[in-house]
Amino acid sequence: MSRLFNQFRRRLLPKNRFTRYLLYTIGEIIIVIIGILLALQVDTWNTQRESREEAQVFLKQLKNEFVANRKQLVQKVVLRDRALQSARELLRFVDGTSEYNTPSQVDSLLAVALPVYTFDPSLGVLNQLTSTDKLTLMRNEVLNDSLSKWNSMIQDFKEDEDMYNSYNHNYFRPFLYKNYNARNIINSRIRHKVINEILLSSPEKVNDEIGFSRLPVGPDVLKNSTEFENYLAFVVSWLALINTQSKGILNYIDAVLEIIDGELDSE
């Protein structure tokens, strides 16, 4: 470019000095403008490249977070489903149609039906994106829209979990503590390692048996109790509701992961 401009300038030397000066000045201005435009374009390219690289980092972190959350939720669904089946079997016991009628069998069913399993998702990466306005890096509008719904969806879900947790601890358990052998239920839970799957480490610390009561209460006390039947009905209802909601969240997570994978593959 500079060489061409010098050649053009030499051709103008014989002409009027003012004209030469004017054209020379205009030429230099054009060169400066072109240089500025090129510099701005290069800066834009660099900014766009850095934004794409940053978006890729966040997408990979988001994927890891959602994969971990999905794994935890699947585990909780399985455990709740097991509790739900035990609660249904206890209703059949009350109805007199269950094959599980001995004290040890009823204790085992209660040991499985009683625990409360809650979903505790990791929200670190998504909260970081939201709090720093980094969601704009996600160029996929469908992904942005889905991510913006996550916190409110989990909040609604946790409200139902909290209500069942409160019901379980404030009504169902106190009834059993008062009318049945809680020690036998706990020992059955320990013996059958009911909560092993949700312990992250050292399950042996809570799996030392405490023995069975020498003053056992027969399961007929429960079979002939309308109050127990009512509590069980609510337990079944709550567990079924929460697991249905959980499966909806799993579908949502799968959809988000599919979009993220598509974004990662497109780069």
N, C-alpha and C positions, 0 to 999 in steps of 0.2 A: 504493500500500500504506500509506504514512504517513498519507494523508488519511483512509482508511477507519478506521485505528486511532484517530485523533484523534476521529472521530465516535463510535466505540464508547466511548471514554473519557468523552466528555461525557454520554453516556446513563447512565453509571454514577455520576455525581456525587451524585445524591440518595440513593444507597444507602449502606449501611454503609461507613465509612471503611476498615476493615480489608479488607473484601471488595473494595472499589475498588482498594486498593493491591495486593492479591494478584493480581487479574485484570490489573491494569496491568503488574505485574512479569512475569507469565506471558506476556503479549502481547509485551513487549519481548524476552523470551528467545526466543520463537518467531521474531520478526523477525530477531534476531541469527543464530539457527540457519539460517533460510532464506537469509540473506545469505552465511553461510559455505558452505552447500551450493552456492549459485549460483557463488561464487568458485571452489570446488573443481572444479565442473563445467566452468567456463570454462578453468581451468588444465589440466584433463584434455583438453579439446578442443584447446587450444593445443599441448600436448605431443604429442598424436596427430597433429596437422597437421604439426608439426616433424619427427616421426619419419617420416611419409609423404614429406615433401619430401626428407629425408636419404636415405631408401630409394631414391627416384627418382634422386638424384644417383649413388648407388652402382650402381644398375642400369644407368644409362647408361655409367658407367665400366667396369663388368663386360662389357657388350656390346662396347664398343670393344676391350677386352683380348682377349676370345674371338674377335672377328672378325679381329684382327691375328694371333692364334695360328693360327687356321684357315688364313689366307692363307699363312703360313709353312709350315705342315704340308703343304698341298696342293703347294706348290713343291717340298718335299723328297720327297714321294711321286713326283712326276713325274720328278725327277732320279734317284731310286733305281730307278724303273721302267726308265729308260733304261739305267742301269748293269746292271740285271738282264737286260735283253734282250741287251746286249752280252756278258755272261758266258755266257748261253745260246748265243749265236752262236759264242763261243769253244769251247764244248763240242762244237758241231757241227763246228767246224774240227778239233778233235782226232779226232772220229769220221770225218772225211773227207767230210762231207756239206754243208759250208758253201760258199757262193759266194765268200766272202772268204778268199782264200788268199795274196795277195801280202804281202810284208813291210809295206808302208805300210798295208794294210788291217788286218792283225793289230795293228800299232802303234796304229791308231785305235781298234780295239775295246778294247784294253787301256787306252787313255787314258780311255775312257768308263767302263769297268768298275771301274777302280781307286779313284777318290775315295770318301771316306766322307762322307755327308751326315747331320748330326744335327739333331734338333728341339730348339730352345732356346726354350721358351715363356716369355712374360712372366707373372709371378705376383704382381706388385706389389699390384694391387687386391684380389685374393682373399686374399693373405696379410695385408693390412691389415684386412680384414673379420674374418679368423679370429683374429688376434692381439689385436684390440680388442673381441672378442665382438659385433661389429656384425652378425653373421649373423642375430641375432634380429630385425633390422629387416626381413629378407626374410620376409614373412608366408606365402609359399608353401612348404609343407613339402616338396613334391616338388623344388623348386629347392634348398632347403637340403640335402636328402639328396644331390642330384647334386653340388653344390659341395663337400660334405664328402669326396667320393670322388676329387676331381680330383688332389690332391697324391700320394696313394698310387698312383693309376693311372699318373701320369707317372713316378713313381719306378721302378715296375716296368718301364715301357717304356724308360727311360733305362738301366737295368741291361742290357737286351738290346742296346741301341745300343752301350754301352760294351764289351760282350763282343765284338761284331763289330768295333768299332774296334781293339780289342787284337789280335784275330785277324788283321785286315787288315795292321796295321803290324808285327806280330811274326812273322808266318809268310808270308803271301802276298807282300808286298813284298820281304822279304829274299830269297826264292827268285828273284824277277824280277831283283833287283839282282845276284845272283850268276850267274844263268844266261842273262840276256837283256840287251837294251840299254835301260836305264832312261832314258838321255838321249833316245832316239828316242820313247819313250812320253811323256815330259814335253813334248818339242817338238810331238808330235802333239796333245797336250792344249792347248798354247798356240795352235797353228795353227788348231785347230777351235773355240777358245774354249769349251772344255768347262765351265769353272767360272765363266764370265761371269755366269750367272744368279744365283749366290749371292753375288756381290760387291756390297756396298752402295755403294761408290764407287771411283773410280780403277782400273778393271780393267786399264787400260793398263800399270800398274806391274808387273803379273805376266804380261803378255802380250807381252813382248819375246822373240822366238824365240831359242833357243840353238843351233839347227842340229842336224843329224843326225850320228850317229857315222860316222867313216870306217872303222870296224871293225865293221860290223853283224853281228849274229848272226842267222842264218836262222830263220824261224818253225818249220822242221821240228824244231828242238831242243825246242820246246814240244809239237809234235804227238806226238812220240815219248816224252814224259815222263809216266809214271804219276803222279809227284808233282804236276806241274802240273794234271793232270786231277783229282786229289783236291782240290787247293786250289780249283779252279773249282767243284767240286761243293759245297763248303762255302760259297763265296761266293754261289752261287745259292740255297742253302738259307737262309742268313742274310738275304739281301736280300728273299726272298719272305716270310719270317717277319715281318720288321720292317715291310714295307709292309702286310701283312695286319693287323698290330696298329695301324698308322697309320690305316687305314680304319675300324677300330673306334673309335679316338679321334675321328675326324672325325664319325662318327655320334653320339657322345656330345656333341661340341661343338654339332652341329646341334640336338640335343634341348634343350640348355641355352639356346641362343639363341632357340629357339621359345618356351620358358617365359618368358624375359626379355621378349621382345616382347609376349607376352600380358599380363604384369604392367605394362609401360609403357603399353599400349593401354587397360588397365582404369582408369587414373587420369584 
